Amino acid sequence: QSFQKFDQFGTEIGWAGWANYRHIFTAANTDMLINTVIWIFVVPIVSTAFGLVYAVLVDRTRFEAAAKALVFLPMAISMVAASVIWQYVYYQPAPEGSSQIGLLNAIISLFGGTPVNWTTDFPVGTFALIVVMIWIQTGLAMTLLSASIKAIPDEIIEAARIDGATGWRLFRSITVPSIRPTIVVVLTTVAIASLKTFDIVQVMGNNLPVNNILANAFYQFMSVQQAGWAGAAAVLIFVVVIPVIVFNVHQMRKSEAIR
């Protein structure tokens, strides 16, 4: 379909060649392409970093189970539900004739600041939506990394402490190298999830080009019966996923070789 031409009714009418792909890379879709790149880099890195730090901080503490449950909770709800929750943070519908304000703007106003329209301007809108994805994926990262940390043999940690390694040095020299394969898996898993996310953008993006990403563009193309454009978008998503998978496999083989 990515090489076919379709009319406004979704009927295939001929060969399009590379025209559908050229459409993806036109100036009208520049914001969408930039946002897609931002999503697949920022979300995995920040989610993994937060999950790792949190897993280390609560590891073997008194309230470990409760602390982990709070962070993992967003994973238990759908992305649409999470988006609705964050809509009330960024933008709270008010009665007719009243100003529109969300929880975040209410806090800003309380301290004398000026309310911000968080989801309509670039790059604020993009990062506002990314925060929602990070909020969801941090729980996954924390859970996987926490399990990997607990699998580190106590003998290694004790030996490092006897050699004088504590705090940051213990984390950098023992913890991170020991869980490196899990970190790679988490990064690639979250990157792929970010690349194919459209729920958050669809619910919170207000159909604005400045908030669009490739997966949501695929949905929009299908909604206007342009299966050729949608096919090109789907192929591009697949192409972008390939190097992520190759990196994952390469890192896993490297870890196996070290073992």
N, C-alpha and C positions, 0 to 999 in steps of 0.2 A: 504493500500500500504506500510506502514512503516514496515510491517512484511513479505513482499514479496520480492523475488529476481528477478532482471531484467537483461537481457543481454545488450550488447552494442547498440542494436537497440531499446531498450525500451520495449522489449517483456517480459511479465511475465513468469518466468521459474520455479518457485517453492517457497517453504516456506523458509524464511530467519531467522525466530525467532527474537532474539534481535541483530542480526548482524548489521543491519542498524543503530541502536542506538549506538552500540559499535564503529562503524565507526565515528560517530559524536564526540566521546570522545577520539579519537586517538591523538597521539602526533602531527600529521599533522594539526589538527584543534585546537591546543592549543591557538594560537594567535586569532583565530576567537572567541572562547569562552571568552577569557579575554577581547577582544574588546567589545563584547556584554554586558558584565557586566559593563564596563566603560561607555558605551553609556547610559544604562538605569539608571545609578546613576548620572553621571555628567550633562547630558543635562537637565533633569527636574530640578535639584537643581539650576544650574546656570541660566537657562532661567527664572525660577520663581523668583529668587533673583533679577535679572536685571529688569524684568517686574515690580516687586513690588516697587523697589527703584525708577524707572522711573515714575511709576504711582503716587507715593507720591510727587515727585519733581515737576511734571507739573500740579498737581491737582489744579484747580481754578486759574491758571496763565493766563496771557493775551493771550499767543499764545498756549494755551492748545491743541486746535483742530489740528493746524498745526504740533505741536511737536508729537502728538500721530499718526498722519497720516504717518509721516516719519518712525516711528518705526514699524507701522503695514504694511507698503508697501510690505516687503518681503513675507508676507502671501498671497499676491495677485498674486504671480507668482508661477509657478510650481517648484518642487524641482530640476528637470532637468535644468530648466533655471537658477535657483539660483546656481547650481553646475557649469554651464558654466561661469557665472559671476565670481565666485571665482577661477575658473581655470586661469582666466586672472590676478587674484591677486597673486596666488601662482606660476603660470607657464605660461608665454606668448610665444606662438610659434613665432619664428623669421625666417627670410629668410634662405634658405639653405646656410651653411657656416658661419652663425652668431651664437653667443652664445644664448642659451635659457634663458630667464629671465622674471619674472613676476613683477607686480607693487610693491609687498612687497620687493622683492630682489633689485629692482631698488632703492627703498628708502634706503635699507641697504647699497648698494654700494655707494650711494650718500654721506653717512657719513663714508665711508672708511671701511665698513664691508665686509665680505665674503658671497656671495650668498649661500642660503641653498636650498637643494632639499626637499621641505616641505612635499611632499606626498609619499615618498618612504621608509622612515625609521621609525621604531617603537621606542618610542611612538609618535614622532613628527607627523607622518602621521595621526595617529588615532585622535589626538587632533586637527590637521588642519581640518579634516573632521567634527569633532564635532563642531567646531566654526561655520561652515555653518549651521548646524541644530539649534544651539543656536540663530544665527542671524534670522532664520525663526520663531522659536517658541517664542522668546521674545515678538513679537508683539501680539500673542495670549494671553500670560500670562498678558501682560500689559493691554489689553482691558478688560479681565474678571475681573482682580483685581481692575482696575480703576472704573468699574461699581459697584463693591462691596464696594469700599471705599466711593463712592458717596451715597450709601444706608445707611451709618452709620448716625443715627439721630444727628442733630446738637446739641440737648440738652445734649447728652452724652459728646460730645467734649467740649461744653461750661462749663459743670459741672467739667470736668477734668481740664480745664484751670483755673477755679476759685480756684480749690484745689492746683494749682501751677504746674500742669503737662505741660511741654512744650518740644518741640524738641524730643529727643530720648526717653524720658520717655513716652510722649504721643503716640509715634509710637509703643513702646513695650507694653505698658499697655492697650491701647485703640484700636488702629488701627489693629494690628495683631490679638488679640483675637476676634475682631468683624468680621474679614474676614477669620477666620480660615477654615470654610467649603469650601470657594472658593479656598483657597490655596491648600487644599487637592485635590480638583477636578482638578486644574491646574497641580499639580504634577503628578497625576495618568494619566491624559490625555496625557501629554507630554511624560511620561515614556512609555506608550503604543505606541505612535507615533514613539518614538525612537527605540523601539524593532522591529517594522515592517518596518523600513526605509531601502530601498535598493537602491533608486535612486541616492543618493549622493555618496555612495560607488561604485556603478556601473559606474558612470560617472567619478569620480575623483580618485578612488582607484587603477587604473592601473592594475586591476586583481591580485594584490599582496596579498598573504595570511596575511601579517602583517597589512593590512587595512580591512580585511574581518570581517563581522558580520553575525549573524545567518540568518537574512532575505535575505541577499545577497547570502549566501551559498545555501539557498533553491532555489533561481533563477539559480545559477550555476549548481546545481545537476540536475534540470529539463532540462537545456540546453545540458547536456551530456547524456540525456535519462536514468538517474538513479532515477526513481520515488520512489524507496524504500528509498534512502537516503533523498530525498526531503520530503517524507512523514514523516520520523522521525524528520526532522528539523521543519516541520509545527506543529507536535504534541508538540515538545519542546517549540515552541513559545507560543502555547496555554497554556501549563503547567506553563510557567513563568508568563503569564498574569493573571492567576487565583489568586495568592496571592496579586497582585496589586489591582484587583477588590475587593477582600475580605477586604483589608485594607481600600479602599475607602468607602465601605458600612459600615464598622465598625465605621469609623470616622464620617460619616454622621449620623448614629444612635446615636452616642455619643453627637453630636451637638444638635440633636433634643431633647435628654433627658435633656440636660442643659437648653434648652429653656422652 
